[in-house]
Amino acid sequence: MVVTAPDHPPAPIFDLITERYLGLSAGHRRVADVILSSPHEAALMTLKDLAEAAVVSEATANRFAGRLGLPGHPELKRLLHEDLRDTLRSIENFGDVIAEARTSGDPWRLSLEDDAARLRRIAPLGGWGEFARASSRLAGARRVYLVGFGSSAFLAQYAQFCLSALRPDCHALVDGAGLEGAKRRLLDAGPEDAALQIAFARYSEATLTTAAVLKEQGVPVIGITDGPDSPLVPFCEVGIVVPRKPGFVLSGAGAGAVAAIDALLRGTADILGEQAVMRRSARLTSLLGDAVITPRPGPPSAVRGEEAGGR
């Protein structure tokens, strides 16, 4: 089944860079890394400064804009300046939100608005069609390994829980088994399988060692990580970039990682087909039996009345 990625409006400069990233040369990737990791500083750099920061020649830095389909470096600078201007405007608005949160005691809304802004910046390296490619892997693989260590273990377990409702043979490789346990479970893994690996800074040795094992075994890896310069990216067939949420204690990506997982799950369900998914769901529901309670919807007015009476 062929999946067509949805149309999107013209991409901002950072979406354009991530879309073209996998097709760039090593030198141009270093230029991209500088811009993506320090966009505001890059907006203020001269061509010479940019070349020095990326450790490339000025000629290579100058040709980078052309690889993005832009007429030249001045246009790249203009787009970076536009983003900086928009960001400064957002900072002014953000300052008002912070002040409001301090006076109203509303850090919850502040966090939710921050998450909403980061969700809009999720982007697969290589373009939006990579989401379809990743979901095709998850749907068609013999086995799927969901890999995560540290705070990413919870995300891997969430992905395994949800994907198991769509298809069989989904295995979570997380902290409990340790690195040795993960290697043992990958003994028979191969090109017919697929892995969804999740990792955010700070990257653990177990994360990168497992990624290397998967690549050695020929297992296609779909990575959810926090930047094109992440050490996970070289091991990935498909890389999905989720902006980190600084200071978030449970996961470096917060709600963004869950949103990326859910997008992959939705695409996987679409590829598997409604009938197959519904048949598996019915079997699962029958198997669970009384272990779960399915709410029975009633008239909205009756529900509200019961809730009101309960108070």
Secondary structure as GFF3:
##gff-version 3
##sequence-region A 1 311
A	DSSP	alpha_helix	13	20	.	.	.	ID=ss1
A	DSSP	three_ten_helix	21	23	.	.	.	ID=ss2
A	DSSP	alpha_helix	26	37	.	.	.	ID=ss3
A	DSSP	alpha_helix	39	43	.	.	.	ID=ss4
A	DSSP	alpha_helix	47	54	.	.	.	ID=ss5
A	DSSP	alpha_helix	58	67	.	.	.	ID=ss6
A	DSSP	alpha_helix	73	104	.	.	.	ID=ss7
A	DSSP	alpha_helix	107	119	.	.	.	ID=ss8
A	DSSP	beta_strand	123	124	.	.	.	ID=ss9
A	DSSP	alpha_helix	129	140	.	.	.	ID=ss10
A	DSSP	beta_strand	144	148	.	.	.	ID=ss11
A	DSSP	alpha_helix	152	164	.	.	.	ID=ss12
A	DSSP	beta_strand	170	173	.	.	.	ID=ss13
A	DSSP	three_ten_helix	175	177	.	.	.	ID=ss14
A	DSSP	alpha_helix	178	185	.	.	.	ID=ss15
A	DSSP	beta_strand	194	198	.	.	.	ID=ss16
A	DSSP	alpha_helix	205	216	.	.	.	ID=ss17
A	DSSP	beta_strand	221	225	.	.	.	ID=ss18
A	DSSP	three_ten_helix	233	235	.	.	.	ID=ss19
A	DSSP	beta_strand	238	241	.	.	.	ID=ss20
A	DSSP	alpha_helix	255	272	.	.	.	ID=ss21
A	DSSP	alpha_helix	274	288	.	.	.	ID=ss22
A	DSSP	three_ten_helix	289	291	.	.	.	ID=ss23
A	DSSP	alpha_helix	300	310	.	.	.	ID=ss24
###
